[in-house]
Amino acid sequence: MEFDSFSDFKKALETIGFEVILGVKDTMSENTAYLTLNSAKKIGSDNFKFVIGYSYAVVASVEDADSKLIQQLSECIDNIEFVNYSDASHLYSFSGTIYLPVGSGGQAWE
């Protein structure tokens, strides 16, 4: 699935049923997607460059490894994979990356 901006991707995750957090937290919460900025894709030459998109790391936590949320998330992210199970929080973690073009405002969160 393709998205036109970060805000479109965030809306899609919220529609699936995830709470979306830009950044990380000390503790994982159920049905939460944590997004962190990996890198910016730039075009241009010398000192004149434009940012045309951003790559984000996505970590999702769910209570059940066979959760329908993860199945739906895998339709949005091509390379999602299982990370681990936490005995402390009793949650399964999955991660992946997604590239999103710059939104209308030009910022990483738009």
PEUR-V377982 format. One record per pair of residues at least 24 apart in sequence whose ideal C-beta (glycine too) atoms are under 10 Angstrom apart, sorted by the first residue. I is the first residue (numbers start at 0). J is the second residue. D is the distance in whole Angstrom. If there is no record, write none. Layout:
# PEUR-V377982
i->[I,I]
j->[J,J]
d->[D,D]
This chain:
# PEUR-V377982
i->[0,0,0,0,0,0,1,1,1,1,1,2,2,2,2,2,2,3,3,3,3,3,4,4,4,4,4,4,4,4,4,4,4,5,5,5,5,5,5,5,5,5,5,5,5,5,5,5,6,6,6,6,6,6,7,7,7,8,8,8,8,8,8,8,8,8,9,9,9,11,11,11,11,12,12,12,12,12,12,12,14,15,15,15,15,15,15,15,15,15,16,16,16,16,16,16,17,17,17,17,17,17,17,17,18,19,19,20,21,21,21,23,23,26,26,26,26,26,27,27,27,27,27,27,27,27,27,27,27,28,28,28,29,29,29,29,29,29,29,29,29,29,30,30,30,30,30,30,30,31,31,31,31,31,32,32,32,32,32,32,32,32,32,32,33,33,33,33,33,33,34,34,34,34,34,34,35,36,36,37,37,37,38,38,39,39,40,40,40,40,49,49,50,50,50,50,50,51,51,52,52,52,52,52,52,53,53,53,53,53,53,53,53,53,54,54,54,54,55,55,55,55,55,55,56,56,56,56,57,57,57,57,57,58,58,58,58,58,59,59,59,59,59,59,60,60,60,60,60,60,61,61,61,61,62,62,62,62,63,63,64,64,64,65,66,66,68,69]
j->[71,74,75,76,77,97,75,97,98,99,100,75,97,98,99,100,102,99,100,101,102,103,52,53,99,100,101,102,103,104,106,108,109,34,36,52,53,55,97,99,100,101,102,104,106,107,108,109,99,102,103,104,108,109,99,100,102,32,34,55,57,75,76,97,99,102,34,99,108,71,72,74,75,57,59,68,71,72,75,76,71,59,67,68,69,70,71,72,74,75,61,66,67,68,71,72,57,59,60,61,68,69,71,72,60,57,59,58,55,107,108,56,58,60,85,87,88,90,58,59,60,61,85,87,88,89,90,91,92,60,88,90,60,61,62,63,66,68,88,89,90,91,59,60,61,62,66,68,90,58,59,60,61,90,57,58,59,60,61,68,72,75,76,93,57,58,59,60,92,94,58,59,97,99,107,108,96,107,108,96,97,98,96,98,101,107,98,99,100,101,101,105,100,101,105,106,107,100,101,98,99,100,101,102,107,97,98,99,100,101,102,106,107,108,96,97,98,99,95,96,97,98,99,107,94,95,96,97,93,94,95,96,97,82,92,93,94,95,90,91,92,93,94,95,85,88,90,91,92,93,90,91,92,93,88,89,90,91,90,91,90,91,93,91,91,93,93,93]
d->[10,6,5,9,9,10,9,10,10,9,9,8,8,9,6,8,10,8,6,10,7,9,9,10,6,7,7,3,7,9,10,9,6,8,10,10,7,8,10,5,9,9,6,10,8,7,6,6,9,6,9,9,8,6,8,10,8,10,8,8,9,7,9,7,6,10,8,10,9,9,9,9,6,8,9,9,9,7,7,10,9,10,9,6,10,10,5,6,9,8,10,9,8,5,8,10,10,7,9,9,6,10,9,7,10,10,10,10,9,9,6,10,8,10,9,8,7,10,8,10,4,10,6,9,5,10,5,10,7,7,8,8,6,7,5,10,10,10,8,9,6,10,8,7,6,8,8,6,9,9,7,5,9,9,6,7,5,8,10,9,7,10,10,10,7,5,8,8,9,9,8,10,9,10,10,9,10,5,9,6,9,9,10,9,9,8,7,10,9,9,9,9,10,6,7,9,8,6,6,6,6,4,6,10,9,9,7,6,8,7,10,9,5,9,6,7,5,8,9,7,5,8,6,8,7,8,6,9,8,6,5,7,6,7,6,7,5,8,10,9,7,5,7,8,8,7,4,7,5,8,7,5,8,7,9,7,6,7,9,7,10,5,9,9,8,9,9,6]
